Amino acid sequence: MAQVKASVSRFIEYLRIKTVPAQPGLRHMSQRSSSNRPQSLSLGFQSIEYVAGKPVVILTWPGTDPSLPSIILNSHTDVVPVFEEFWDYPPFEAARDFKIYARGSQDMKIVGHCYLEAVRVLQEQGRRLTAHAASEIGGHDGMCKFVESGEFKALNAGFALDEGMANPGNDLRVFYGERAPCWVKFRARGNVGHGSQFIEDTAAEKLTPIINHLMEFRQAQFDIFKTPNSDGSLRTLGDVTTTNLTLLESGVQQNVVPESALAGFDIRMTPTIDYIEFRKGLEDLGKKHGAEVEFAQFWDDNTVTKTDASNPFWTAFSGVMADLGISVFKEIFPAATDSRYLRKAGVPALGVTPLTNAPILLHDHNEFVTESEFLNGIDFYAKVIQAVADVE
């Protein structure tokens, strides 16, 4: 019981650190990891700032065979901002009312801290992993830079675990790939004049067919999304490419035909399509209608992790799920996580957050996890880490 209380207390302490970007909490977290390490866990420690103010903390537990590839346990510590007026409890106090309310509790501090508590359990049981285990705690400005670094190459990564998502249903959601962001802007330029006239070749005339084309594509993908699979199962967002018109800019005055007009789209591409071919199609669309095309963000790699017998890490992971009696639902993550950098670097990765029969509270007000979910997560990761680290 004392051990359980200590684990929960450490989790509460972690949740109370304000790791909102641009606040000192991220560096505080790094310093706390360094100062607490000697008296808690026998782990190697590094803290590196590839981007100033955004530390990447690398904790390592050497295995019995250093020649084997390591297992990466990835967790970002940064959290999104809060609107405190919509919270029932202060978002960084980790108040407890049968639930633990805190920003980042579900996304994804529960995962990162469960890693550490699971390692603690394994060490106290006298377990030794065959492969090296490394916990990397960073974010967009962490993993992106980390995979290009000498520190990452030194880890000789062979497999990774990362964040997933809660499921209101019974199945454990396991993400083996993710949709890639394509943020594109089309800017059209044309003739100007008084709003009372028929001005030809205007910016709006050029931009309208582009918007119409992408809205038709959006509807076609939405129709696919609403159509069940051949086995009757429902499709997920990861199965399709979503398109949303998110920016519209034009005009200086009501009675003036503007010189330019801009439309921006947030497109999330499913990895089952050819990303490069899709980008070329957007470039051709802009060229056809005389518009400039700018990609604010574009991810060009659609690698996914194999979830069959050809991947020994999947075999080990799914074996643990079978032993625990957990039903697994495999899917493509609807947004983007750090795993995309790992997969592009050749490291197979699975995204898992062990929360079932739980609401999805990513970025939501009153984000919470229960104490039992946290404690069950420790047991979950202790078994998973042991299994994947002992893959030969």
N, C-alpha and C positions, 0 to 999 in steps of 0.2 A: 504493500500500500504506500509506503514512504517513497518507493522508487517511482510509482505512478504519479504521486503528487509532485515529485521533483521534475518529472518530464513535463507535466502540465505547466508548472511554474516557469520553466525555461521557455516554453512555447509562449506563454503570456508575456514574458519579458521581451521576446523577439517581436511580437506583434506591436508592442508599445513603442518601438523605434520608428520614427516618422521617415520612412524611406521614399517619400515623394521626390521625384527628380527636382533638382535645383535647390534642395534643402540639405542641410548638413547630415541628415540621418544616414545616407549611404556610406559616408566616410566613417561615421560613428559605428555603423554596423561592422565595418572592416576592422576598426580598432578593437571593438568588443570581441570579435572572433579571435583576434590575436591574443588578447589578455586572458580570455577564458580557456584557451586551448590547453595550456600546460596542466591545469588542475582537472580537466574534464576528459578529454580524448587524446589518445596518443596518435596524433595526425601531423603530417607535414603541413606547413603553412606558407602561403605566398599571397601577397596583396599587391596587385599591379594596376596602375592607372594608364591604360592605353589612351583614354580620353580623360582629361583633367576633371577631378571631382566625381568620377564614376569608376570606383574600384572593382576589379575582378578578383575575387577571393578564391584561391585554389587550395583545397584541403585534400591531402593524399594519405591513403592507407596502403602501404606496400603489401603485395601478395607474396605467396611462397615461391612463385616462379616469375621473377622480374622480366624474363624474356617474353612473356605472353602480353598480348595487347591489353590495355586497361579498359575499365568500365567507367564511363562518364555518367555522373548523376547531376544533371543540370537543373538549376533553379534560379530564376531571376528574383531579386529582392525588391526591386523598385515597384511602387504601387501607383495607381492613378489618383488624381486629386479627389477631394471630397466636398460635398455641399452639406455642411454640418447641420443646417436647419432641417434637413430631411431625415436625419438619424434620430433614433429613439435613445441612443447612448452616444457619448463622445467617441468618435471613430478610432481614436488611438489610445483608448484606455483599456481595451480588451475586457469590457464589462461582461460579467457572467450572470445569466439568467436561464439556466439549463442549456444555454447556448453561449458561445464565445463570440461577441460582436466586435469586429475590428476590420478596418480596411486592410486588404491583403490576406485575410484569414483563409479565403478559398482560392484566391488568385495572387500568388501561389505559395504563400509562406507555409501552409500546412505541408506541402510536398517537401520543400527544402528542409524544414525542421524534422519531418518524419525520417528523411535520409539520415540525419545526424543521430537521432535517437535510435534508429535501427542499427547503425554502426556501433553505438554504445552497447546495445543489447548483445550484438555478436561478439564484441570484445569482452564483455563481462562473462559471456558463456565460454570464453577461451577459443572461439572459432578463429580460423585463419583462412582467408580466401586464397584461391589459387591465383587469380589474376589481381592486378593492381586496381584499386578503387579510387576515383577522384571526384570530388564534388566541386563544381564550378558555379559560382554565384555571381551573375552579371546581368546583362540585358542587351538591348540592341547595340549599344556602344561597347558592350562587353564581348559577347560571343562573336560578333562580326569581326572584331579585331583579334580576338583570342585565337580563332582557328588559323589565322595567318602568322601567328607568333611562334617563336622557338619553344616557348613553354608548352604550347599545345603539341608540337611535334615530339617533344620529349616524352609526352604521356603515351605515345603510340596507341591511340584510342582504337578500340575494336567494336564497341557498342555503346549506346547511350540511352538513358531514360530522361524524359523531360515532362513538361506539364501536359495535362489533358483537360478534361472538363467533367463536371458533375453530371449525373444522369438522374432525372426525376423517376426513372423506371428502375427495373431490377438488374439490368445488365451493366457490366463494367465497360465503359467506352474506352477503346484502345485505338489510338490514332497512328497510322503507319505512313502517313503523308499529309500534305496540307495544300490548300489552294494558295496560289501565288498572287501577290498584288500587282495590278497594272493600273496606275493612275495616269490618265492621259488627258491632255487639253488640246482642243481644236480652236484655233483663232482664224477667223475669216475677216478679210478687209474688202471694202467696196466703196462705191460712190456715195457721196453725201449730198444733202440738199434739204429743202423745206419739207416738213411732214405733210403738207397738203398736196404734194406732187407725186406722179408716178416716176420714181427714180429707179432706173434699171441697174442691174448688177450690184445690188447692195450686199453688205456683209451678212445681213439676216437671211437673204435668199440663198447664200452659199452655205450657211450654217444649218439651216432647217433640214435639208435632206440628210445631213450627217446625224442629227439628233433622231430623226425618224428611223433611219437605218438601225441605229443602236437600240432604240426602243422596241423595234420589231424583233431584233435578236434577243432582247431581254424577255419579251413575251414568249418567244419560242422556247427559251430555256426554262421559263416559269411553267409552261405547259408540260415539259418533260419532268420537272420537279414534282408536279401534282399527279403524275401518272405512276402507279405502283410498278415495281419490278415484276418480272415474269413469274416469280414465286409468290407474289402478293404482298411482299414487304414494301414498306414506304421508303422512298428515296430520302437522302439527307442532302443538306446544302453542299457537302463536299462532292456530290455526284454531278453537279452542274456548275456553270459559270454565271455568276450574278453580275449585273450591270446596273448602276444607279447614276443618274444625272445629279451631280452634287454641286456644281458651280455654273452660274449663268451671269455673265458680265457684259453690259453694253449700254450705250446711251449717255448723253450729257444733259438732254432737255427733252420735254415731251414733244415738241414740234420740230425736232432736228433729227434727220436720218443719220445714224452714227456711222463713223468711218470703220469701226471694228466691232466684232462680237466674239465672245469666248464661251465655250461650253466645256466643262470638266466632268470627267466620269471616274467613278471608283469601280473598277472591274476586278473581280476575284476569279482567277482562272483555275479550273479543275485540272489536276495533273494528267488527266487522260487525253488532253489535247496537246498539240505541238505549239509551245509558247512562241517560238521564233516565227512560225508561220502565222500565228494569230497577230503578232505585232506587225508583220508585213501587211496583213490585211487592213489594219488600222491606218498604217502609213499610206496605203493605196487609196483608202477611203478619203483621207484628207486631200491627197493629190487630185483625185477625181473631181472634187468640188472646190478646188482652189484654196484650201485652208492649210495653215501651218500646223504642224503636229509636234507636241512636246510631251515627253514622258517624264512626269514628276517622280515616278517610281516604277520600276519594272524588274521582275525577278525572272531569270532566264533558265532556271534548272527545275525540272519536274521529277527528280529522283524520288522514288518511294522505297520503303523498307519491305522486304519480302516477308510474308507471313505464311510460310509453308515449311516443309521439312528441309528445304535447301538452306534455311537459315537456322543454325544451331541455337542461336540466342532466342529466336522465337519458340523453338521447341522447348527450351528450358523454361521460358516465361509461361507458355501455355500449359506446361506440365504442372507448374505451381498453381495456376488457376484451377486446373482439374482437381488437384489435391484439396484445394480450399472450397471446392464446390461452387466456384464463381463462373457464371455465364458471361462470355465475352462477346461484345459487338464491335467488329472492326470497321473503321471508317476514316475518311479523309477529314482532317481538321478544317473547319470552315474559314478560319482566318490564318494568320501567320505566327509562328513561334520560332524560338532559337533553333529548333531542330532542322530548319531549312539550311542553316549554315553547316551543320554537322553532316547532313546527308550529302550536300554538295561537296564536302571534303572527303566523302567516301566512307563515312561512319554511319551504319544503320542505326536508326533511332525509333523508339516508341514513345508516344505521349500518353501518360496515364496519371490521372488524379483519382485515387481510390475512394470516390464518393458516389454511392448508389442510393436510390430513393431519397435524393437530396435536391433541393431547388438549385437552378443555375443562377448564381449571384455575381458573376464576373462584372466588375465595375458598377455594381448596383448599390443603392442605399441599403443600410442595415445588413451589410455582408456579414455572414457568420458561418461557423462550423460548430458542431457539438463536440463535447469532450470525448465522447465515445468514438466519434469518427476519427479524431486525432489519434487516440490510443489504438484503434483498429488499424490505422494507417501505419503505425510503427511496426506492428506484427506483419502486416502485408509486405512492407519493404524489406524487413529482415529476411523473410523467406525468398523474395525475388532477388535481392542483392546476392545472397548466398548462392542461388541457383545459377544466375547468369555469370557470376564471377568464377564459377567452377566449370564452365564450358571449356572443353579442351580444343 
